[in-house]
Amino acid sequence: MVLDKIALGLAIIGGLNWGSIGIFGIDLVATAFGGSTSVPSRVIYTLVAVGAIWCISLLFREPESDMHHDVHHAV
């Protein structure tokens, strides 16, 4: 699902940003968008949080069946 991939991408961005803070002491989002309190930074932080919250749902979902796999078995 496209929304799942977007959410996962946002969560990955957040994780990489936190990694750069922990390892190098650099907040890449804040550096790129004019500080951690700038509107663009706050929007990105919020999108990352929403993406991470969405990813929680991935933990509780049943795996989707592979449609290509099902087609081959139907023949």
All heavy atoms as a GROMACS GRO file, in nm:
protein
  558
    1MET      N    1   0.084  -0.118   0.000
    1MET     CA    2   0.000   0.000   0.000
    1MET      C    3   0.089   0.125   0.000
    1MET      O    4   0.189   0.131   0.071
    1MET     CB    5  -0.088  -0.005   0.125
    1MET     CG    6  -0.191   0.099   0.133
    1MET     SD    7  -0.302   0.058   0.269
    1MET     CE    8  -0.386   0.208   0.283
    2VAL      N    9   0.052   0.222  -0.078
    2VAL     CA   10   0.135   0.342  -0.096
    2VAL      C   11   0.151   0.418   0.036
    2VAL      O   12   0.261   0.464   0.068
    2VAL     CB   13   0.075   0.434  -0.205
    2VAL    CG1   14   0.149   0.564  -0.214
    2VAL    CG2   15   0.073   0.363  -0.338
    3LEU      N   16   0.042   0.430   0.112
    3LEU     CA   17   0.049   0.504   0.238
    3LEU      C   18   0.146   0.438   0.336
    3LEU      O   19   0.218   0.507   0.408
    3LEU     CB   20  -0.090   0.515   0.299
    3LEU     CG   21  -0.109   0.620   0.407
    3LEU    CD1   22  -0.063   0.757   0.361
    3LEU    CD2   23  -0.254   0.625   0.450
    4ASP      N   24   0.151   0.306   0.334
    4ASP     CA   25   0.246   0.234   0.420
    4ASP      C   26   0.390   0.269   0.383
    4ASP      O   27   0.474   0.291   0.470
    4ASP     CB   28   0.227   0.083   0.408
    4ASP     CG   29   0.095   0.034   0.464
    4ASP    OD1   30   0.030   0.109   0.540
    4ASP    OD2   31   0.056  -0.079   0.430
    5LYS      N   32   0.417   0.276   0.255
    5LYS     CA   33   0.553   0.307   0.209
    5LYS      C   34   0.592   0.451   0.242
    5LYS      O   35   0.706   0.478   0.280
    5LYS     CB   36   0.568   0.279   0.060
    5LYS     CG   37   0.564   0.131   0.030
    5LYS     CD   38   0.587   0.103  -0.115
    5LYS     CE   39   0.583  -0.047  -0.137
    5LYS     NZ   40   0.617  -0.084  -0.273
    6ILE      N   41   0.497   0.542   0.228
    6ILE     CA   42   0.523   0.682   0.264
    6ILE      C   43   0.553   0.693   0.413
    6ILE      O   44   0.650   0.758   0.454
    6ILE     CB   45   0.404   0.773   0.225
    6ILE    CG1   46   0.393   0.781   0.073
    6ILE    CG2   47   0.418   0.912   0.287
    6ILE    CD1   48   0.265   0.846   0.024
    7ALA      N   49   0.471   0.626   0.494
    7ALA     CA   50   0.490   0.630   0.639
    7ALA      C   51   0.624   0.569   0.677
    7ALA      O   52   0.696   0.622   0.762
    7ALA     CB   53   0.376   0.557   0.710
    8LEU      N   54   0.659   0.459   0.613
    8LEU     CA   55   0.787   0.395   0.643
    8LEU      C   56   0.903   0.485   0.603
    8LEU      O   57   1.001   0.499   0.676
    8LEU     CB   58   0.796   0.260   0.571
    8LEU     CG   59   0.917   0.174   0.602
    8LEU    CD1   60   0.928   0.145   0.751
    8LEU    CD2   61   0.910   0.044   0.524
    9GLY      N   62   0.892   0.551   0.489
    9GLY     CA   63   0.995   0.646   0.446
    9GLY      C   64   1.013   0.760   0.545
    9GLY      O   65   1.126   0.798   0.578
   10LEU      N   66   0.901   0.812   0.594
   10LEU     CA   67   0.908   0.920   0.693
   10LEU      C   68   0.972   0.870   0.823
   10LEU      O   69   1.054   0.942   0.884
   10LEU     CB   70   0.769   0.975   0.721
   10LEU     CG   71   0.708   1.059   0.609
   10LEU    CD1   72   0.560   1.083   0.634
   10LEU    CD2   73   0.783   1.190   0.593
   11ALA      N   74   0.936   0.750   0.866
   11ALA     CA   75   0.995   0.695   0.988
   11ALA      C   76   1.146   0.673   0.970
   11ALA      O   77   1.224   0.696   1.063
   11ALA     CB   78   0.926   0.564   1.027
   12ILE      N   79   1.187   0.632   0.851
   12ILE     CA   80   1.329   0.613   0.823
   12ILE      C   81   1.402   0.747   0.827
   12ILE      O   82   1.511   0.759   0.886
   12ILE     CB   83   1.350   0.543   0.688
   12ILE    CG1   84   1.305   0.396   0.700
   12ILE    CG2   85   1.495   0.552   0.641
   12ILE    CD1   86   1.295   0.324   0.567
   13ILE      N   87   1.342   0.850   0.769
   13ILE     CA   88   1.402   0.984   0.774
   13ILE      C   89   1.420   1.027   0.919
   13ILE      O   90   1.526   1.079   0.957
   13ILE     CB   91   1.314   1.086   0.697
   13ILE    CG1   92   1.324   1.060   0.548
   13ILE    CG2   93   1.354   1.230   0.731
   13ILE    CD1   94   1.222   1.134   0.464
   14GLY      N   95   1.317   1.006   1.001
   14GLY     CA   96   1.327   1.042   1.142
   14GLY      C   97   1.436   0.964   1.214
   14GLY      O   98   1.511   1.020   1.294
   15GLY      N   99   1.444   0.834   1.185
   15GLY     CA  100   1.547   0.753   1.247
   15GLY      C  101   1.688   0.796   1.208
   15GLY      O  102   1.778   0.802   1.292
   16LEU      N  103   1.705   0.828   1.081
   16LEU     CA  104   1.836   0.876   1.036
   16LEU      C  105   1.870   1.011   1.099
   16LEU      O  106   1.986   1.036   1.135
   16LEU     CB  107   1.840   0.885   0.883
   16LEU     CG  108   1.834   0.752   0.809
   16LEU    CD1  109   1.820   0.775   0.659
   16LEU    CD2  110   1.955   0.666   0.841
   17ASN      N  111   1.770   1.097   1.112
   17ASN     CA  112   1.795   1.226   1.176
   17ASN      C  113   1.835   1.207   1.323
   17ASN      O  114   1.930   1.269   1.371
   17ASN     CB  115   1.672   1.317   1.165
   17ASN     CG  116   1.703   1.460   1.201
   17ASN    OD1  117   1.797   1.518   1.150
   17ASN    ND2  118   1.624   1.515   1.290
   18TRP      N  119   1.761   1.120   1.394
   18TRP     CA  120   1.797   1.092   1.534
   18TRP      C  121   1.936   1.029   1.543
   18TRP      O  122   2.012   1.060   1.636
   18TRP     CB  123   1.694   1.003   1.601
   18TRP     CG  124   1.580   1.081   1.655
   18TRP    CD1  125   1.454   1.087   1.605
   18TRP    CD2  126   1.583   1.168   1.769
   18TRP    NE1  127   1.378   1.172   1.681
   18TRP    CE2  128   1.454   1.223   1.782
   18TRP    CE3  129   1.681   1.204   1.860
   18TRP    CZ2  130   1.421   1.312   1.883
   18TRP    CZ3  131   1.648   1.294   1.960
   18TRP    CH2  132   1.520   1.346   1.972
   19GLY      N  133   1.970   0.945   1.447
   19GLY     CA  134   2.104   0.887   1.445
   19GLY      C  135   2.212   0.992   1.427
   19GLY      O  136   2.316   0.988   1.493
   20SER      N  137   2.185   1.088   1.339
   20SER     CA  138   2.285   1.194   1.319
   20SER      C  139   2.297   1.283   1.443
   20SER      O  140   2.405   1.333   1.474
   20SER     CB  141   2.252   1.278   1.195
   20SER     OG  142   2.147   1.367   1.217
   21ILE      N  143   2.186   1.300   1.516
   21ILE     CA  144   2.192   1.377   1.641
   21ILE      C  145   2.275   1.300   1.744
   21ILE      O  146   2.363   1.356   1.810
   21ILE     CB  147   2.051   1.406   1.696
   21ILE    CG1  148   1.977   1.501   1.602
   21ILE    CG2  149   2.057   1.463   1.836
   21ILE    CD1  150   1.828   1.514   1.631
   22GLY      N  151   2.248   1.171   1.756
   22GLY     CA  152   2.317   1.089   1.856
   22GLY      C  153   2.465   1.070   1.826
   22GLY      O  154   2.549   1.076   1.917
   23ILE      N  155   2.498   1.050   1.700
   23ILE     CA  156   2.638   1.022   1.664
   23ILE      C  157   2.719   1.149   1.644
   23ILE      O  158   2.832   1.160   1.692
   23ILE     CB  159   2.643   0.934   1.537
   23ILE    CG1  160   2.580   0.797   1.566
   23ILE    CG2  161   2.787   0.916   1.488
   23ILE    CD1  162   2.555   0.714   1.442
   24PHE      N  163   2.663   1.245   1.571
   24PHE     CA  164   2.739   1.364   1.533
   24PHE      C  165   2.695   1.492   1.604
   24PHE      O  166   2.760   1.596   1.589
   24PHE     CB  167   2.729   1.386   1.381
   24PHE     CG  168   2.770   1.267   1.300
   24PHE    CD1  169   2.676   1.197   1.226
   24PHE    CD2  170   2.901   1.224   1.298
   24PHE    CE1  171   2.713   1.087   1.150
   24PHE    CE2  172   2.939   1.114   1.223
   24PHE     CZ  173   2.845   1.046   1.149
   25GLY      N  174   2.582   1.487   1.674
   25GLY     CA  175   2.531   1.607   1.739
   25GLY      C  176   2.472   1.707   1.640
   25GLY      O  177   2.466   1.826   1.670
   26ILE      N  178   2.430   1.657   1.523
   26ILE     CA  179   2.377   1.745   1.419
   26ILE      C  180   2.234   1.705   1.387
   26ILE      O  181   2.207   1.591   1.349
   26ILE     CB  182   2.462   1.737   1.290
   26ILE    CG1  183   2.606   1.780   1.318
   26ILE    CG2  184   2.401   1.821   1.179
   26ILE    CD1  185   2.701   1.752   1.202
   27ASP      N  186   2.142   1.799   1.401
   27ASP     CA  187   2.003   1.778   1.361
   27ASP      C  188   1.994   1.820   1.214
   27ASP      O  189   1.994   1.939   1.182
   27ASP     CB  190   1.911   1.862   1.449
   27ASP     CG  191   1.764   1.843   1.419
   27ASP    OD1  192   1.730   1.798   1.308
   27ASP    OD2  193   1.683   1.875   1.508
   28LEU      N  194   1.990   1.722   1.125
   28LEU     CA  195   1.991   1.751   0.981
   28LEU      C  196   1.869   1.831   0.937
   28LEU      O  197   1.880   1.918   0.852
   28LEU     CB  198   2.001   1.621   0.902
   28LEU     CG  199   2.129   1.541   0.922
   28LEU    CD1  200   2.120   1.407   0.852
   28LEU    CD2  201   2.249   1.619   0.872
   29VAL      N  202   1.753   1.800   0.994
   29VAL     CA  203   1.631   1.874   0.958
   29VAL      C  204   1.645   2.020   0.999
   29VAL      O  205   1.618   2.111   0.920
   29VAL     CB  206   1.506   1.808   1.022
   29VAL    CG1  207   1.383   1.894   1.001
   29VAL    CG2  208   1.484   1.669   0.966
   30ALA      N  209   1.687   2.043   1.121
   30ALA     CA  210   1.704   2.181   1.169
   30ALA      C  211   1.810   2.255   1.087
   30ALA      O  212   1.792   2.373   1.053
   30ALA     CB  213   1.743   2.181   1.316
   31THR      N  214   1.918   2.187   1.055
   31THR     CA  215   2.024   2.248   0.975
   31THR      C  216   1.973   2.285   0.836
   31THR      O  217   2.003   2.393   0.785
   31THR     CB  218   2.145   2.153   0.964
   31THR    OG1  219   2.193   2.125   1.095
   31THR    CG2  220   2.257   2.214   0.881
   32ALA      N  221   1.895   2.198   0.776
   32ALA     CA  222   1.847   2.220   0.639
   32ALA      C  223   1.736   2.324   0.631
   32ALA      O  224   1.721   2.391   0.528
   32ALA     CB  225   1.800   2.089   0.579
   33PHE      N  226   1.659   2.338   0.740
   33PHE     CA  227   1.539   2.422   0.732
   33PHE      C  228   1.536   2.538   0.830
   33PHE      O  229   1.430   2.584   0.868
   33PHE     CB  230   1.414   2.335   0.747
   33PHE     CG  231   1.398   2.238   0.633
   33PHE    CD1  232   1.434   2.105   0.650
   33PHE    CD2  233   1.350   2.279   0.511
   33PHE    CE1  234   1.421   2.014   0.546
   33PHE    CE2  235   1.336   2.188   0.406
   33PHE     CZ  236   1.372   2.057   0.423
   34GLY      N  237   1.651   2.584   0.873
   34GLY     CA  238   1.657   2.709   0.950
   34GLY      C  239   1.631   2.697   1.098
   34GLY      O  240   1.578   2.790   1.158
   35GLY      N  241   1.667   2.588   1.159
   35GLY     CA  242   1.652   2.573   1.303
   35GLY      C  243   1.535   2.483   1.340
   35GLY      O  244   1.442   2.465   1.262
   36SER      N  245   1.542   2.429   1.461
   36SER     CA  246   1.442   2.331   1.502
   36SER      C  247   1.305   2.392   1.530
   36SER      O  248   1.205   2.321   1.534
   36SER     CB  249   1.490   2.255   1.626
   36SER     OG  250   1.508   2.343   1.734
   37THR      N  251   1.300   2.524   1.548
   37THR     CA  252   1.171   2.589   1.574
   37THR      C  253   1.111   2.656   1.451
   37THR      O  254   1.002   2.715   1.460
   37THR     CB  255   1.184   2.692   1.688
   37THR    OG1  256   1.280   2.790   1.651
   37THR    CG2  257   1.224   2.625   1.819
   38SER      N  258   1.179   2.646   1.337
   38SER     CA  259   1.125   2.705   1.215
   38SER      C  260   1.002   2.626   1.171
   38SER      O  261   0.987   2.508   1.202
   38SER     CB  262   1.229   2.707   1.103
   38SER     OG  263   1.251   2.576   1.055
   39VAL      N  264   0.914   2.692   1.100
   39VAL     CA  265   0.790   2.626   1.054
   39VAL      C  266   0.820   2.504   0.966
   39VAL      O  267   0.761   2.397   0.989
   39VAL     CB  268   0.697   2.727   0.983
   39VAL    CG1  269   0.579   2.657   0.918
   39VAL    CG2  270   0.650   2.834   1.080
   40PRO      N  271   0.910   2.513   0.867
   40PRO     CA  272   0.937   2.394   0.786
   40PRO      C  273   0.989   2.275   0.869
   40PRO      O  274   0.948   2.162   0.847
   40PRO     CB  275   1.042   2.441   0.685
   40PRO     CG  276   1.026   2.588   0.678
   40PRO     CD  277   0.982   2.631   0.814
   41SER      N  278   1.078   2.303   0.964
   41SER     CA  279   1.129   2.195   1.049
   41SER      C  280   1.018   2.132   1.130
   41SER      O  281   1.009   2.009   1.141
   41SER     CB  282   1.238   2.247   1.143
   41SER     OG  283   1.352   2.285   1.072
   42ARG      N  284   0.931   2.216   1.186
   42ARG     CA  285   0.822   2.164   1.269
   42ARG      C  286   0.724   2.083   1.185
   42ARG      O  287   0.670   1.983   1.231
   42ARG     CB  288   0.752   2.279   1.340
   42ARG     CG  289   0.846   2.342   1.446
   42ARG     CD  290   0.783   2.451   1.522
   42ARG     NE  291   0.673   2.393   1.601
   42ARG     CZ  292   0.586   2.466   1.668
   42ARG    NH1  293   0.593   2.596   1.664
   42ARG    NH2  294   0.491   2.408   1.736
   43VAL      N  295   0.702   2.122   1.060
   43VAL     CA  296   0.616   2.045   0.970
   43VAL      C  297   0.678   1.908   0.944
   43VAL      O  298   0.610   1.805   0.950
   43VAL     CB  299   0.590   2.121   0.838
   43VAL    CG1  300   0.525   2.032   0.734
   43VAL    CG2  301   0.504   2.244   0.864
   44ILE      N  302   0.808   1.906   0.918
   44ILE     CA  303   0.876   1.779   0.892
   44ILE      C  304   0.874   1.691   1.016
   44ILE      O  305   0.844   1.571   1.008
   44ILE     CB  306   1.019   1.802   0.840
   44ILE    CG1  307   1.012   1.863   0.701
   44ILE    CG2  308   1.099   1.671   0.839
   44ILE    CD1  309   1.142   1.910   0.646
   45TYR      N  310   0.902   1.748   1.132
   45TYR     CA  311   0.897   1.670   1.256
   45TYR      C  312   0.758   1.611   1.277
   45TYR      O  313   0.743   1.494   1.318
   45TYR     CB  314   0.933   1.756   1.378
   45TYR     CG  315   1.074   1.811   1.380
   45TYR    CD1  316   1.098   1.938   1.430
   45TYR    CD2  317   1.182   1.735   1.336
   45TYR    CE1  318   1.227   1.990   1.435
   45TYR    CE2  319   1.310   1.786   1.340
   45TYR     CZ  320   1.332   1.913   1.389
   45TYR     OH  321   1.459   1.963   1.394
   46THR      N  322   0.655   1.688   1.247
   46THR     CA  323   0.517   1.641   1.264
   46THR      C  324   0.485   1.530   1.164
   46THR      O  325   0.424   1.428   1.201
   46THR     CB  326   0.418   1.758   1.248
   46THR    OG1  327   0.450   1.858   1.345
   46THR    CG2  328   0.274   1.713   1.267
   47LEU      N  329   0.527   1.546   1.039
   47LEU     CA  330   0.504   1.442   0.939
   47LEU      C  331   0.576   1.312   0.976
   47LEU      O  332   0.522   1.202   0.959
   47LEU     CB  333   0.550   1.489   0.800
   47LEU     CG  334   0.464   1.596   0.736
   47LEU    CD1  335   0.529   1.646   0.607
   47LEU    CD2  336   0.323   1.544   0.708
   48VAL      N  337   0.698   1.324   1.027
   48VAL     CA  338   0.773   1.206   1.072
   48VAL      C  339   0.698   1.136   1.186
   48VAL      O  340   0.686   1.013   1.188
   48VAL     CB  341   0.918   1.243   1.113
   48VAL    CG1  342   0.985   1.131   1.188
   48VAL    CG2  343   0.999   1.281   0.989
   49ALA      N  344   0.646   1.214   1.279
   49ALA     CA  345   0.571   1.156   1.391
   49ALA      C  346   0.445   1.085   1.343
   49ALA      O  347   0.414   0.974   1.387
   49ALA     CB  348   0.536   1.264   1.493
   50VAL      N  349   0.372   1.148   1.251
   50VAL     CA  350   0.250   1.086   1.197
   50VAL      C  351   0.287   0.957   1.123
   50VAL      O  352   0.218   0.855   1.135
   50VAL     CB  353   0.174   1.185   1.106
   50VAL    CG1  354   0.062   1.116   1.031
   50VAL    CG2  355   0.120   1.301   1.188
   51GLY      N  356   0.394   0.962   1.046
   51GLY     CA  357   0.440   0.841   0.976
   51GLY      C  358   0.476   0.730   1.072
   51GLY      O  359   0.442   0.613   1.050
   52ALA      N  360   0.543   0.764   1.180
   52ALA     CA  361   0.581   0.663   1.280
   52ALA      C  362   0.457   0.605   1.348
   52ALA      O  363   0.450   0.484   1.371
   52ALA     CB  364   0.675   0.724   1.383
   53ILE      N  365   0.360   0.690   1.377
   53ILE     CA  366   0.236   0.641   1.438
   53ILE      C  367   0.164   0.547   1.341
   53ILE      O  368   0.115   0.442   1.381
   53ILE     CB  369   0.146   0.760   1.479
   53ILE    CG1  370   0.210   0.833   1.597
   53ILE    CG2  371   0.005   0.714   1.514
   53ILE    CD1  372   0.149   0.968   1.627
   54TRP      N  373   0.162   0.582   1.214
   54TRP     CA  374   0.100   0.495   1.114
   54TRP      C  375   0.172   0.360   1.108
   54TRP      O  376   0.109   0.255   1.095
   54TRP     CB  377   0.103   0.562   0.976
   54TRP     CG  378   0.038   0.477   0.870
   54TRP    CD1  379   0.098   0.385   0.790
   54TRP    CD2  380  -0.101   0.473   0.838
   54TRP    NE1  381   0.007   0.326   0.708
   54TRP    CE2  382  -0.117   0.379   0.735
   54TRP    CE3  383  -0.212   0.542   0.884
   54TRP    CZ2  384  -0.241   0.351   0.677
   54TRP    CZ3  385  -0.334   0.514   0.827
   54TRP    CH2  386  -0.348   0.419   0.726
   55CYS      N  387   0.304   0.361   1.120
   55CYS     CA  388   0.382   0.237   1.115
   55CYS      C  389   0.348   0.143   1.230
   55CYS      O  390   0.368   0.022   1.218
   55CYS     CB  391   0.533   0.267   1.112
   55CYS     SG  392   0.588   0.330   0.954
   56ILE      N  393   0.297   0.195   1.340
   56ILE     CA  394   0.254   0.108   1.449
   56ILE      C  395   0.148   0.010   1.399
   56ILE      O  396   0.147  -0.107   1.438
   56ILE     CB  397   0.202   0.191   1.568
   56ILE    CG1  398   0.317   0.271   1.631
   56ILE    CG2  399   0.135   0.102   1.673
   56ILE    CD1  400   0.271   0.375   1.732
   57SER      N  401   0.061   0.057   1.310
   57SER     CA  402  -0.044  -0.031   1.256
   57SER      C  403   0.015  -0.149   1.179
   57SER      O  404  -0.048  -0.254   1.170
   57SER     CB  405  -0.140   0.049   1.168
   57SER     OG  406  -0.080   0.082   1.044
   58LEU      N  407   0.133  -0.132   1.122
   58LEU     CA  408   0.197  -0.241   1.048
   58LEU      C  409   0.227  -0.360   1.138
   58LEU      O  410   0.230  -0.474   1.091
   58LEU     CB  411   0.325  -0.192   0.980
   58LEU     CG  412   0.311  -0.079   0.879
   58LEU    CD1  413   0.447  -0.034   0.830
   58LEU    CD2  414   0.222  -0.120   0.764
   59LEU      N  415   0.250  -0.334   1.265
   59LEU     CA  416   0.281  -0.441   1.359
   59LEU      C  417   0.162  -0.533   1.384
   59LEU      O  418   0.181  -0.649   1.422
   59LEU     CB  419   0.327  -0.382   1.492
   59LEU     CG  420   0.457  -0.303   1.491
   59LEU    CD1  421   0.477  -0.235   1.626
   59LEU    CD2  422   0.574  -0.394   1.459
   60PHE      N  423   0.042  -0.483   1.363
   60PHE     CA  424  -0.079  -0.556   1.400
   60PHE      C  425  -0.159  -0.606   1.280
   60PHE      O  426  -0.264  -0.664   1.297
   60PHE     CB  427  -0.168  -0.468   1.489
   60PHE     CG  428  -0.097  -0.427   1.614
   60PHE    CD1  429  -0.043  -0.299   1.626
   60PHE    CD2  430  -0.078  -0.516   1.718
   60PHE    CE1  431   0.025  -0.261   1.740
   60PHE    CE2  432  -0.010  -0.478   1.833
   60PHE     CZ  433   0.041  -0.350   1.844
   61ARG      N  434  -0.108  -0.586   1.160
   61ARG     CA  435  -0.179  -0.629   1.041
   61ARG      C  436  -0.133  -0.766   0.996
   61ARG      O  437  -0.017  -0.801   1.010
   61ARG     CB  438  -0.154  -0.532   0.927
   61ARG     CG  439  -0.233  -0.408   0.939
   61ARG     CD  440  -0.239  -0.340   0.805
   61ARG     NE  441  -0.198  -0.201   0.825
   61ARG     CZ  442  -0.141  -0.127   0.734
   61ARG    NH1  443  -0.115  -0.176   0.616
   61ARG    NH2  444  -0.110  -0.003   0.760
   62GLU      N  445  -0.227  -0.839   0.936
   62GLU     CA  446  -0.191  -0.966   0.874
   62GLU      C  447  -0.118  -0.936   0.743
   62GLU      O  448  -0.152  -0.841   0.674
   62GLU     CB  449  -0.318  -1.047   0.843
   62GLU     CG  450  -0.392  -1.092   0.966
   62GLU     CD  451  -0.312  -1.193   1.048
   62GLU    OE1  452  -0.241  -1.277   0.989
   62GLU    OE2  453  -0.320  -1.186   1.172
   63PRO      N  454  -0.018  -1.017   0.709
   63PRO     CA  455   0.052  -0.994   0.583
   63PRO      C  456  -0.043  -1.010   0.464
   63PRO      O  457  -0.129  -1.098   0.465
   63PRO     CB  458   0.161  -1.100   0.579
   63PRO     CG  459   0.157  -1.170   0.709
   63PRO     CD  460   0.034  -1.129   0.783
   64GLU      N  461  -0.028  -0.924   0.365
   64GLU     CA  462  -0.109  -0.935   0.245
   64GLU      C  463  -0.056  -1.049   0.160
   64GLU      O  464   0.064  -1.070   0.152
   64GLU     CB  465  -0.105  -0.805   0.166
   64GLU     CG  466  -0.168  -0.689   0.239
   64GLU     CD  467  -0.162  -0.560   0.158
   64GLU    OE1  468  -0.139  -0.567   0.037
   64GLU    OE2  469  -0.182  -0.454   0.219
   65SER      N  470  -0.147  -1.123   0.095
   65SER     CA  471  -0.101  -1.233   0.010
   65SER      C  472  -0.040  -1.175  -0.117
   65SER      O  473  -0.081  -1.069  -0.164
   65SER     CB  474  -0.216  -1.326  -0.024
   65SER     OG  475  -0.313  -1.256  -0.099
   66ASP      N  476   0.056  -1.245  -0.170
   66ASP     CA  477   0.123  -1.203  -0.293
   66ASP      C  478   0.031  -1.236  -0.410
   66ASP      O  479   0.008  -1.353  -0.441
   66ASP     CB  480   0.258  -1.273  -0.306
   66ASP     CG  481   0.338  -1.227  -0.427
   66ASP    OD1  482   0.287  -1.142  -0.502
   66ASP    OD2  483   0.450  -1.277  -0.444
   67MET      N  484  -0.022  -1.134  -0.478
   67MET     CA  485  -0.120  -1.158  -0.585
   67MET      C  486  -0.059  -1.237  -0.699
   67MET      O  487  -0.124  -1.321  -0.759
   67MET     CB  488  -0.175  -1.025  -0.635
   67MET     CG  489  -0.257  -0.951  -0.531
   67MET     SD  490  -0.318  -0.794  -0.591
   67MET     CE  491  -0.451  -0.854  -0.697
   68HIS      N  492   0.067  -1.215  -0.733
   68HIS     CA  493   0.132  -1.288  -0.841
   68HIS      C  494   0.144  -1.436  -0.804
   68HIS      O  495   0.128  -1.522  -0.887
   68HIS     CB  496   0.269  -1.229  -0.874
   68HIS     CG  497   0.261  -1.087  -0.918
   68HIS    ND1  498   0.203  -1.050  -1.037
   68HIS    CD2  499   0.303  -0.972  -0.860
   68HIS    CE1  500   0.210  -0.920  -1.051
   68HIS    NE2  501   0.272  -0.870  -0.945
   69HIS      N  502   0.172  -1.461  -0.679
   69HIS     CA  503   0.184  -1.598  -0.630
   69HIS      C  504   0.049  -1.670  -0.644
   69HIS      O  505   0.043  -1.783  -0.688
   69HIS     CB  506   0.231  -1.597  -0.484
   69HIS     CG  507   0.250  -1.732  -0.426
   69HIS    ND1  508   0.354  -1.814  -0.463
   69HIS    CD2  509   0.177  -1.801  -0.334
   69HIS    CE1  510   0.345  -1.928  -0.395
   69HIS    NE2  511   0.239  -1.922  -0.317
   70ASP      N  512  -0.059  -1.605  -0.609
   70ASP     CA  513  -0.192  -1.664  -0.616
   70ASP      C  514  -0.233  -1.692  -0.760
   70ASP      O  515  -0.295  -1.793  -0.790
   70ASP     CB  516  -0.297  -1.573  -0.552
   70ASP     CG  517  -0.277  -1.560  -0.401
   70ASP    OD1  518  -0.210  -1.648  -0.344
   70ASP    OD2  519  -0.327  -1.461  -0.343
   71VAL      N  520  -0.196  -1.604  -0.853
   71VAL     CA  521  -0.230  -1.623  -0.993
   71VAL      C  522  -0.163  -1.747  -1.048
   71VAL      O  523  -0.224  -1.827  -1.120
   71VAL     CB  524  -0.191  -1.499  -1.077
   71VAL    CG1  525  -0.206  -1.526  -1.227
   71VAL    CG2  526  -0.276  -1.380  -1.036
   72HIS      N  527  -0.038  -1.770  -1.015
   72HIS     CA  528   0.034  -1.887  -1.066
   72HIS      C  529  -0.026  -2.017  -1.013
   72HIS      O  530  -0.026  -2.118  -1.081
   72HIS     CB  531   0.183  -1.878  -1.030
   72HIS     CG  532   0.255  -1.774  -1.109
   72HIS    ND1  533   0.302  -1.660  -1.051
   72HIS    CD2  534   0.284  -1.765  -1.241
   72HIS    CE1  535   0.358  -1.585  -1.143
   72HIS    NE2  536   0.349  -1.646  -1.259
   73HIS      N  537  -0.076  -2.016  -0.892
   73HIS     CA  538  -0.136  -2.136  -0.837
   73HIS      C  539  -0.276  -2.162  -0.890
   73HIS      O  540  -0.324  -2.273  -0.886
   73HIS     CB  541  -0.141  -2.128  -0.683
   73HIS     CG  542  -0.007  -2.152  -0.620
   73HIS    ND1  543   0.048  -2.276  -0.614
   73HIS    CD2  544   0.082  -2.067  -0.568
   73HIS    CE1  545   0.166  -2.268  -0.557
   73HIS    NE2  546   0.190  -2.141  -0.530
   74ALA      N  547  -0.342  -2.059  -0.943
   74ALA     CA  548  -0.477  -2.075  -0.995
   74ALA      C  549  -0.477  -2.145  -1.130
   74ALA      O  550  -0.575  -2.202  -1.171
   74ALA     CB  551  -0.546  -1.940  -1.007
   75VAL      N  552  -0.363  -2.139  -1.202
   75VAL     CA  553  -0.356  -2.198  -1.337
   75VAL      C  554  -0.341  -2.346  -1.330
   75VAL      O  555  -0.290  -2.409  -1.254
   75VAL     CB  556  -0.239  -2.135  -1.417
   75VAL    CG1  557  -0.223  -2.201  -1.550
   75VAL    CG2  558  -0.263  -1.987  -1.431
   0.00000   0.00000   0.00000
